[in-house]
Amino acid sequence: QVQLMESGGGSVQAGGSLRLSCAASGILHRTYCMAWFRQAPGKKRERIAGLYTGDGSAFYAGSLKGRITTSQDNAKNTLYLQMDSLKAEDTAMYFCAATPVLVWGGVCPEDPSTYDFWGQGAQVTVSS
């Protein structure tokens, strides 16, 4: 059973930066699609970034591309999300998620229902 734990959330002023971490344990499969989702009150959970652990390929939501970067540290089994130029509308609960990949199809899924493992979430609050 994969366990994920996010850290690094907090409060920041608009224009600032934050880096979230997602530490994974209980890794059984060789490769996973990892993803960052966020959910603001009253809104759907949306995937903002994905990463295929097999080769580090990263995928980003168009609206955030250029302001966020996801990366992995294989030695630490940790996924990162660097967020820059934060805006008030980025305020949300941020989650990391994982699903094993048996046959790589070239993209990581956007649908949250396809992810098997979730962290508890990290709150990010951006004040204007």
C-alpha positions in Angstrom: 0.0 0.0 0.0 1.5 3.3 -1.1 1.3 6.1 1.5 1.7 9.7 0.5 2.4 12.7 2.8 2.4 16.3 1.6 4.3 19.1 3.3 5.2 22.6 2.6 1.8 24.3 2.6 1.2 27.6 4.3 0.3 31.2 3.8 2.0 33.5 1.3 1.4 36.9 -0.2 0.4 37.2 -3.8 3.5 37.1 -6.0 5.3 34.8 -3.6 6.5 31.2 -4.0 5.9 27.9 -2.2 7.3 24.4 -2.7 5.2 21.4 -1.8 6.7 18.0 -1.1 5.1 14.6 -1.3 6.9 11.8 0.4 6.0 8.4 -0.8 6.4 5.1 1.0 5.3 1.5 0.3 6.3 1.7 -3.3 5.7 -1.7 -5.0 5.5 -1.0 -8.7 8.3 0.1 -10.9 6.6 3.1 -12.3 3.7 5.4 -11.3 1.9 8.4 -12.6 2.2 10.9 -9.8 0.0 14.0 -9.8 -0.8 17.2 -8.0 -4.4 18.1 -7.6 -6.0 21.1 -5.9 -9.5 21.8 -4.7 -10.9 25.1 -3.6 -14.1 25.4 -1.6 -17.1 24.7 -3.8 -15.0 23.7 -6.8 -14.1 20.4 -8.4 -10.7 18.8 -7.7 -8.5 19.6 -10.7 -5.2 18.1 -11.7 -2.6 20.8 -12.1 0.5 18.7 -12.8 1.4 15.1 -13.4 4.7 13.2 -13.6 5.6 9.8 -15.0 8.2 8.3 -12.7 9.6 6.1 -15.4 11.3 9.0 -17.3 10.3 12.1 -15.4 7.9 13.4 -18.1 5.8 16.2 -16.7 2.4 17.5 -17.6 0.8 20.8 -16.6 -2.6 22.4 -16.7 -2.6 25.1 -19.3 -3.8 27.8 -16.9 -0.8 27.3 -14.6 1.9 26.4 -17.1 4.9 28.6 -16.6 4.1 29.2 -12.9 4.5 25.7 -11.6 7.1 22.9 -11.9 6.9 19.4 -10.7 9.9 17.2 -10.2 11.0 14.0 -8.5 13.8 12.9 -6.3 14.0 9.1 -6.8 16.5 8.6 -4.0 14.1 10.2 -1.6 10.9 8.9 -3.2 9.7 12.4 -3.1 7.6 14.5 -5.5 7.9 18.3 -5.5 5.7 21.1 -6.7 7.3 24.5 -7.1 4.8 27.3 -7.4 5.8 30.8 -8.3 4.0 34.1 -8.9 1.2 32.9 -6.7 -2.2 34.5 -7.0 -5.2 34.7 -4.6 -7.1 32.3 -6.8 -4.4 29.6 -6.2 -5.8 29.3 -2.6 -6.9 25.7 -2.2 -6.1 22.4 -0.6 -3.4 20.7 -2.6 -3.1 16.9 -2.8 -0.6 14.5 -4.3 -1.8 11.3 -5.8 -0.4 8.2 -7.4 -1.5 5.4 -9.6 0.7 2.5 -10.8 1.6 2.3 -14.5 1.8 -1.1 -16.0 1.9 0.0 -19.7 3.0 3.6 -20.3 0.6 5.3 -22.7 2.4 8.6 -23.0 0.3 10.7 -20.7 -0.7 10.7 -17.0 -4.5 10.8 -16.4 -6.3 14.0 -15.4 -9.4 12.2 -13.9 -8.9 12.0 -10.1 -11.0 8.8 -10.0 -8.1 7.0 -11.8 -5.7 7.6 -8.9 -5.4 4.9 -6.3 -3.4 6.6 -3.6 -3.8 10.1 -2.1 -2.1 12.2 0.5 -4.0 14.0 3.2 -3.6 17.4 1.6 -1.7 20.6 2.3 -3.5 24.0 2.6 -2.1 26.8 0.5 -3.5 30.3 1.2 -2.5 33.3 -0.9 -3.4 36.7 0.3 -3.7 39.6 -2.0 
